[in-house]
Amino acid sequence: MTQEQFNNVLISQMEMCDVILRSKGEEYTSDPLENTKLDRLRHFKKAAIMMNITPKAALMGMLSKHLISISDMCMDKADYPIEKWDEKITDTINYLFILKAIVEEESYEKNRSKDS
């Protein structure tokens, strides 16, 4: 693969991630009953409360399903369609973006409480 081809893969993947994250963001953060915007990370925080773990740990549980699926696909001799690869890879990358957001929010909150 040439550098130009790799760059095209990178750009295409980032665009897929962006489209999915933005569409899911709208889906997960709108409260149709109150017509208000909610916390983008609320599903991870709710899962954390339900399981008595941190939001990061809750995310890892959800991410592990995708990682196992990708691992199974990589180890299997089956010829999966590119759409399946796109779905699994994009979901996995997006969970890492969400993890970054959780880490950033926790760091912000920690620093904010220090300043108080």
N, C-alpha and C positions, 0 to 999 in steps of 0.2 A: 504494500500500500504506500502510495506516495504521500508526502507531507500535505499536499493540496487535498487529496482524498480524505486523509485523516481529519483535516480542518473542516471539511464539509460534513463528515460524520459528527464531529463535535458541535458544529453550529446546528445541524438538524436535531441532534439530541437535546441540546439546550432549548431549542424552540418547542419541542414536544413537552419537556418538563415545564416550561413556562405556561403553555396552554393548559395543561392538566392542573397545575397548582392554582392558577387563577380561576379556572372553572370550579374546582373543588372548593376553593376559598369562598366563592360566592355561595355555593351550596351549603357549606358547613357553617357559615357565619351569619346567615340571614335568619332572623326570627320572624316567620310569616305572621304570627299572631300579633306581634307588637310592632312590626315593620321597623325593626332596629338592627343594628350590626352588633354581633357578639364576638367574643374572643376567638381569634383564628385557631388557637391551640386548645380550645375548650374540650374537644373530644379526647385528647390525650390526658388532660387534667382530670376529666371525669373517669376515664379508664383507670388512672392512677389511684383515684379515691376508691373506686370499686374493688381494686386489688390490693389496696393498702401498700402501694409502692410509689416511686417518684414518676413524674411524667416521662422522664428519660427512659426509665425501665419499662414503662408501658409501651412507649414507642418501640423499644428494642424487641419486645414480645411480638408486636405487629410486624416489624421489619423482618424478624427471623423467619416468618412464614414465606416472605418473598425470597429471602436468601436461600432457603431450603429448596424452593421451587426452581430457582435458577441453578442451584447445584445439581438437582435432579436432571434438569434439561442438559446441563453440560456433561454429565456422566452417562446419560442415555445415548444410545446410538440412533435414536429417532431423528428425523429431519423436521424440525419445528419450523413453521412459517415465520417469516420476519416480523409479522404483526404480533405474534406471541412473544418473541424476543423483545420487541419494542415495548410492549405492555409491561413485562416483568422488569426490564432494565429501567424503564422510566419510573415505575412505582418505587423501585429500590433507591434510585437517585433522589427522588422526591422525599422519601422518608429521611434521607440524610440532610436535605435542605431544611426539613421541619425540625430535625434534631438540632441543627445549627440555630434555628430560631428559639427553641427552648433554652439552649445553653446561653444565648445572648440575653434572653429575658431574665433568666436566673441571675446572670452576672449583673445586669442592670439593677434588679431588685436588691441584690446583696450590697452593691455599692450605694444605692439610694438609702438603704437602712443604716449604713455606716455614717452617712452624712447627716442623718437626723439626730 
